[in-house]
Amino acid sequence: MSGKIRKNIQLGMKVMIVEKHNQKTGELTEGTVAKILTNSSSHPHGIKVRLDSRKVGRVQKILQSS
């Protein structure tokens, strides 16, 4: 499933995100989706989410559905 399409992402999913300050290096952070921040149905760089850890970034990989 693609992290660029909003309907593929649900609260409670485990995902890998790239935070703004890690975009150049591509370093990914794993976490559970607490809130979906992107309102549009898709985004070319990934849907922006907030994790349970309060980190914000764009979804690069979906690890497991809720």
VENWOHU-V830679 format. One record per run of one state. SS is the DSSP state (H for helix, E for strand, L for the rest). FROM is the first residue (numbers start at 1). LEN is the number of residues. If there is no record, write none. Layout:
SS:FROM:LEN  SS:FROM:LEN
This chain:
L:1:4  E:5:1  H:6:3  L:9:5  E:14:6  H:20:3  L:23:5  E:28:9  L:37:5  E:42:1  L:43:5  E:48:4  L:52:4  E:56:9  L:65:2
